[in-house]
Structures are given as C-alpha cells and as structure tokens.
Amino acid sequence: MQIRVGYELVYDCPQPTPMLLTLNIHFTRASDIVVPDHLITSPSIPITAYRDTFGNWCSRIVAPTGEIRLSADAVVNDKGEPDVVAASAHQQPVQDLPEETLVFLLGSRYCETDLLSEAAWKLFDKSPAGWGRVQAICDFVHQHIAFGYEHARATKTAWEAFNEGAGVCRDYTHLAITFCRCMNIPARYCTGYLSDIGMAPPYDPMDFAAWFEAYLDGQWYTFDARNNVPRIGRVLIARGRDAADVPISNTFGPNTLQTFRVWADEVSDPTP
C-alpha cells in the first residue's frame, strides 16, 4: 500500500527567528519514498540540512518577521502489515548489550530513572523477562494514564505523568521508556506519522505520534503504550532518548504557532 503523509505549520514571528526542524521522514524509510517530503517554506527562504547525533535528518532556517508557512506532502510505500510481535524475544544482560544501546538505559530529560526505579521493580519484578516484561509495562501505562489533550504540557516528565495519571501520547511513551530502562531494557523514543489504517472510527484528530522501541534479542522492536495494539502504517521521522531530542521545532525567539495540521492517509489509487 501507499500512504500520503505531510503537515502544514504556520508560525508568526515578531522578529527574525532561527529554527531547527526535525520533520523529514527517517533515512531508514528512504527506499520507500515515492513522492519526497521536501520542506516547502512560504515565503521562500534558505534551508540548510544536517544529520544530528542520532542520525535524524534536520533542517535549519531563519524565519522572517511575520508569518511563515512550513509544509510537506509526501507518499511512501508501506508493507501494510501491523507492528511485529515477537513474544519469545529475550532480554539481554546489561554486560552483553552493544555499546550503542547503553545510552538508552540511562535517565534523560523526561525519563527520570532515579525517581521511578523503586516503583518499576515493585510493579514488574515478577513479570517474565524480555518481551513479556515490556508488554506488562505497556499494559500498566496504557491503563494508568488517562488520555486527553487538555492534559498536555511541554514540561511534563515521566515522573509527573506517573503521579498525575493523565497525559498525551508522549507521556505514555516517556513513562514506558523509563520503566523499561529501570528494568535494564534499552528503550528509545520515536516520533512520526501514525495512520488510522485498519482501525474502526471514530478517529482522533491527526497529530504527530510518539511510540518507542525496546532492544530485545539483538534488535529493536516497536511498542506503543498509548494504543497498546499492533498498528499499521507507522512512518518514522526521528529517534532519540526522549522528546527533548526530537521536537518538530526548536525556536530561538518568540513566536506563535497559528496553524497545525498533520495527515497520514492510505492512497486509494497507488502510484505504480
């Protein structure tokens, strides 16, 4: 199948404002791209690109005074298969983990392993190590947090989400990641597009989605504590330790986000 993905963001800046943008489809999906997700700015301004320390494609701009529209409209090929379930995947001892995974065992800006370690061991010590433990974490987080956009807060951490019991997809993800790390399972934050393909209505308003990957049996597997069911049509944008590493934009000056639209829809007449 093919999926059309894209966004339209309109910022209003009272002065020229540097921005770092993490909006491009992840390089691991490059071979699936049918119509590229080129960043279009209106008015047209210079764009420079770079790859960050996690391998994500990023863009640099200086938004002019006034309104600027950022948009992209892409088409990607997708297998149309739900997330992989590998119920027999084992957890590796810390001493056997590859060095590149170790950073995803540590506490980070939104994932306070030091504050949640005791709770994690009380909750999940008896769960089966490996896939079963990660799934037990997802089950708990899915039930523990009440979803609602009114609970969104840019500064909310895993510890706060745990104590407040409410949040949005990034809060589910931060809490699940933190519990995994507390249980010695490397876990990394993912952001991207998530379609409603295969799901029954009603549909939530479309937004960029957050999920995570856990390292088991020598590879990374997708988990989603917010939805807690295998989903079809994930299109990865970026990975990092937590949301601080992969915001859609970092702005270095005052601004107002006036328009925010995201889409991820199955293409009814795929391009050959």
Residue, then its C-alpha position, 0 to 999 in steps of 0.5 A: m500500500q501507499i500512504r500520503v503523509g505531510y503537515e502544514l505549520v504556520y508560525d508568526c514571528p515578531q522578529p527574525t527567528p532561527m529554527l531547527l526542524t526535525l520533520n523529514i521522514h527517517f533515512t531508514r524509510a528512504s527506499d520507500i519514498v515515492v513522492p519526497d517530503h521536501l520542506i516547502t517554506s512560504p515565503s521562500i527562504p534558505i534551508t540548510a540540512y544536517r544529520d544530528t547525533f542520532g542520525n535524524w535528518c534536520s533542517r535549519i532556517v531563519a524565519p522572517t518577521g511575520e508569518i511563515r508557512l512550513s509544509a510537506d506532502a509526501v507518499v511512501n510505500d508501506k508493507g501494510e502489515p501491523d507492528v511485529v510481535a515477537a513474544s519469545a524475544h529475550q532480554q539481554p544482560v546489561q554486560d552483553l548489550p552493544e555499546e550503542t544501546l547503553v545510552f538508552l538505559l540511562g535517565s534523560r530529560y523526561c525519563e527520570t530513572d532515579l525517581l521511578s526505579e523503586a516503583a518499576w521493580k515493585l510493579f514488574d519484578k515478577s513479570p517474565a523477562g524480555w518481551g513479556r516484561v515490556q508488554a506488562i509495562c505497556d499494559f500498566v501505562h496504557q491503563h494508568i494514564a488517562f488520555g486527553y489533550e487538555h492534559a498536555r504540557a511541554t514540561k511534563t516528565a515521566w515522573e509527573a505523568f506517573n503521579e498525575g495519571a493523565g497525559v498525551c501520547r508522549d507521556y505514555t511513551h516517556l513513562a514506558i521508556t523509563f520503566c523499561r530502562c529501570m528494568n535494564i531494557p534499552a528503550r528509545y523514543c520515536t516520533g512520526y506519522l501514525s495512520d488510522i489504517g485498519m482501525a474502526p472510527p471514530y478517529d482522533p484528530m491527526d497529530f504527530a505520534a510518539w511510540f518507542e522501541a525496546y532492544l530485545d534479542g539483538q534488535w529493536y522492536t516497536f511498542d506503543a503504550r498509548n494504543n497498546v495494539p499492533r498498528i499499521g502504517r507507522v512512518l518514522i521521522a526521528r529517534g532519540r532518548d526522549a522528546a527533548d531530542v526530537p521536537i518538530s521545532n526548536t525556536f530561538g525567539p518568540n513566536t506563535l504557532q497559528t496553524f497545525r495540521v498533520w495527515a497520514d492517509e492510505v492512497s486509494d489509487p497507488t502510484p505504480 
